[in-house]
Amino acid sequence: MVFDRRDIRPSMDVYTLDNAYLGAVREVIPGPLGLVGDRLPGATPEASEVSGERLGPAPTQDIGNAGPRTQSARAGYAAASDGAEPLGDGALKVARWWGPVGRRTIPLRAVQTVSLERVTLRQTKGELPRDW
């Protein structure tokens, strides 16, 4: 998954997959862009061979509805880029308090979901590497 500066911010809470609290994000460190996880940033999936418009009860493309062309996977679902800086293969600095004790650096590739003010990792507390 590719995150940008709006997705992960300082003060968000970080939890493991088994709901163990690790601390709050203190810093977000951007990394190189290239391949992140299993896809390129901004990559668009291939369009389906069959248009869903043709499967509907009353196709409207023939009478002027441009939606099926402009809102396809190939067209990026008609969503223009807003120019937010992607974080690439960066990292999070996480701590339970503002001091130096208990700090850990977690790579962004370990993040499974971001929801509201919560970041959830792919690993359980027992699976976390010691060097994080």
C-alpha positions as a LaTeX table, in Angstrom:
\begin{tabular}{lrrr}
\hline
Residue & $x$ (\AA) & $y$ (\AA) & $z$ (\AA) \\
\hline
Met1 & 0.00 & 0.00 & 0.00 \\
Val2 & 1.23 & 3.49 & $-0.80$ \\
Phe3 & 0.63 & 6.16 & 1.84 \\
Asp4 & 1.05 & 9.93 & 1.62 \\
Arg5 & 1.56 & 12.71 & 4.18 \\
Arg6 & $-2.19$ & 13.04 & 4.80 \\
Asp7 & $-2.63$ & 9.35 & 5.69 \\
Ile8 & $-0.08$ & 9.00 & 8.50 \\
Arg9 & 0.74 & 11.97 & 10.75 \\
Pro10 & 2.41 & 12.58 & 14.12 \\
Ser11 & 0.25 & 11.82 & 17.19 \\
Met12 & $-1.63$ & 8.90 & 15.55 \\
Asp13 & $-1.80$ & 5.79 & 17.77 \\
Val14 & 0.01 & 2.65 & 16.58 \\
Tyr15 & $-1.26$ & $-0.85$ & 17.40 \\
Thr16 & $-0.20$ & $-4.36$ & 16.46 \\
Leu17 & $-2.56$ & $-6.79$ & 14.74 \\
Asp18 & $-3.50$ & $-8.29$ & 18.13 \\
Asn19 & $-4.40$ & $-4.82$ & 19.49 \\
Ala20 & $-1.25$ & $-4.19$ & 21.56 \\
Tyr21 & $-0.55$ & $-0.44$ & 21.89 \\
Leu22 & 2.97 & 0.50 & 20.77 \\
Gly23 & 2.76 & 4.26 & 21.18 \\
Ala24 & 2.11 & 7.31 & 19.07 \\
Val25 & 3.72 & 8.35 & 15.80 \\
Arg26 & 6.42 & 10.91 & 16.64 \\
Glu27 & 7.86 & 11.32 & 13.15 \\
Val28 & 7.14 & 10.10 & 9.62 \\
Ile29 & 10.27 & 9.55 & 7.52 \\
Pro30 & 9.69 & 9.47 & 3.75 \\
Gly31 & 11.64 & 6.93 & 1.73 \\
Pro32 & 12.51 & 6.19 & $-1.89$ \\
Leu33 & 9.54 & 5.88 & $-4.24$ \\
Gly34 & 10.17 & 2.93 & $-6.59$ \\
Leu35 & 8.36 & $-0.29$ & $-5.70$ \\
Val36 & 6.45 & $-0.15$ & $-2.42$ \\
Gly37 & 4.99 & $-3.43$ & $-1.32$ \\
Asp38 & 3.79 & $-5.14$ & $-4.50$ \\
Arg39 & 2.78 & $-2.13$ & $-6.62$ \\
Leu40 & 4.13 & 1.08 & $-8.01$ \\
Pro41 & 2.86 & 4.37 & $-6.60$ \\
Gly42 & 0.09 & 5.66 & $-8.83$ \\
Ala43 & $-0.21$ & 2.39 & $-10.76$ \\
Thr44 & $-3.68$ & 1.82 & $-12.16$ \\
Pro45 & $-5.10$ & $-1.70$ & $-12.46$ \\
Glu46 & $-5.99$ & $-2.98$ & $-15.89$ \\
Ala47 & $-9.53$ & $-2.42$ & $-17.11$ \\
Ser48 & $-11.91$ & $-5.35$ & $-17.37$ \\
Glu49 & $-12.47$ & $-6.89$ & $-20.78$ \\
Val50 & $-16.24$ & $-6.65$ & $-20.28$ \\
Ser51 & $-17.86$ & $-3.29$ & $-19.61$ \\
Gly52 & $-20.29$ & $-3.34$ & $-16.70$ \\
Glu53 & $-22.33$ & $-0.82$ & $-18.68$ \\
Arg54 & $-23.26$ & $-3.56$ & $-21.16$ \\
Leu55 & $-24.42$ & $-5.85$ & $-18.35$ \\
Gly56 & $-26.84$ & $-3.34$ & $-16.81$ \\
Pro57 & $-30.59$ & $-3.29$ & $-17.34$ \\
Ala58 & $-30.50$ & $-0.15$ & $-19.53$ \\
Pro59 & $-27.13$ & 0.83 & $-21.05$ \\
Thr60 & $-26.78$ & 4.60 & $-21.34$ \\
Gln61 & $-23.36$ & 5.04 & $-22.96$ \\
Asp62 & $-24.88$ & 5.00 & $-26.46$ \\
Ile63 & $-27.13$ & 7.96 & $-25.62$ \\
Gly64 & $-24.31$ & 10.18 & $-24.35$ \\
Asn65 & $-23.35$ & 9.01 & $-20.85$ \\
Ala66 & $-19.53$ & 9.40 & $-20.72$ \\
Gly67 & $-19.29$ & 7.83 & $-17.23$ \\
Pro68 & $-18.39$ & 4.30 & $-18.35$ \\
Arg69 & $-15.36$ & 5.65 & $-20.27$ \\
Thr70 & $-14.16$ & 8.26 & $-17.77$ \\
Gln71 & $-14.76$ & 6.24 & $-14.62$ \\
Ser72 & $-13.00$ & 3.03 & $-15.65$ \\
Ala73 & $-9.91$ & 1.52 & $-14.05$ \\
Arg74 & $-7.87$ & 2.49 & $-17.11$ \\
Ala75 & $-8.97$ & 6.14 & $-16.70$ \\
Gly76 & $-8.14$ & 6.10 & $-12.98$ \\
Tyr77 & $-11.82$ & 6.26 & $-12.03$ \\
Ala78 & $-11.91$ & 9.96 & $-13.04$ \\
Ala79 & $-9.86$ & 10.86 & $-9.97$ \\
Ala80 & $-7.14$ & 13.40 & $-10.63$ \\
Ser81 & $-4.00$ & 13.41 & $-8.52$ \\
Asp82 & $-4.02$ & 16.04 & $-5.80$ \\
Gly83 & $-0.23$ & 16.23 & $-5.64$ \\
Ala84 & 0.14 & 14.93 & $-2.04$ \\
Glu85 & 3.69 & 13.76 & $-1.39$ \\
Pro86 & 3.86 & 9.94 & $-1.23$ \\
Leu87 & 5.87 & 8.50 & 1.67 \\
Gly88 & 7.35 & 5.70 & $-0.44$ \\
Asp89 & 9.24 & 2.97 & 1.41 \\
Gly90 & 9.78 & 5.14 & 4.50 \\
Ala91 & 9.38 & 4.54 & 8.22 \\
Leu92 & 7.56 & 5.67 & 11.36 \\
Lys93 & 9.21 & 6.68 & 14.60 \\
Val94 & 6.92 & 5.51 & 17.40 \\
Ala95 & 7.17 & 6.08 & 21.17 \\
Arg96 & 4.93 & 5.88 & 24.23 \\
Trp97 & 6.06 & 9.29 & 25.44 \\
Trp98 & 8.22 & 12.16 & 24.19 \\
Gly99 & 11.46 & 10.97 & 25.82 \\
Pro100 & 14.11 & 8.71 & 24.26 \\
Val101 & 13.04 & 5.53 & 26.09 \\
Gly102 & 10.87 & 3.03 & 24.22 \\
Arg103 & 11.32 & 4.53 & 20.78 \\
Arg104 & 11.17 & 2.23 & 17.77 \\
Thr105 & 11.42 & 2.75 & 14.03 \\
Ile106 & 8.86 & 0.77 & 12.03 \\
Pro107 & 9.02 & 0.48 & 8.23 \\
Leu108 & 5.90 & 1.63 & 6.37 \\
Arg109 & 5.67 & $-1.74$ & 4.65 \\
Ala110 & 4.59 & $-3.15$ & 8.06 \\
Val111 & 1.45 & $-0.98$ & 8.13 \\
Gln112 & $-1.72$ & $-2.89$ & 7.32 \\
Thr113 & $-4.43$ & $-0.24$ & 7.78 \\
Val114 & $-4.85$ & 3.41 & 8.67 \\
Ser115 & $-8.21$ & 4.38 & 10.09 \\
Leu116 & $-9.08$ & 7.76 & 11.62 \\
Glu117 & $-6.36$ & 8.26 & 14.26 \\
Arg118 & $-5.14$ & 4.64 & 14.35 \\
Val119 & $-2.36$ & 2.82 & 12.50 \\
Thr120 & $-2.51$ & $-0.99$ & 12.62 \\
Leu121 & 0.50 & $-3.14$ & 11.76 \\
Arg122 & 0.53 & $-6.52$ & 9.98 \\
Gln123 & 2.34 & $-8.24$ & 12.87 \\
Thr124 & 1.19 & $-9.31$ & 16.32 \\
Lys125 & 3.21 & $-8.15$ & 19.33 \\
Gly126 & 5.00 & $-11.52$ & 19.48 \\
Glu127 & 5.97 & $-11.30$ & 15.79 \\
Leu128 & 7.63 & $-7.87$ & 16.02 \\
Pro129 & 11.36 & $-7.97$ & 15.24 \\
Arg130 & 13.61 & $-6.94$ & 18.13 \\
Asp131 & 15.26 & $-4.19$ & 16.07 \\
Trp132 & 11.97 & $-2.27$ & 15.76 \\
\hline
\end{tabular}
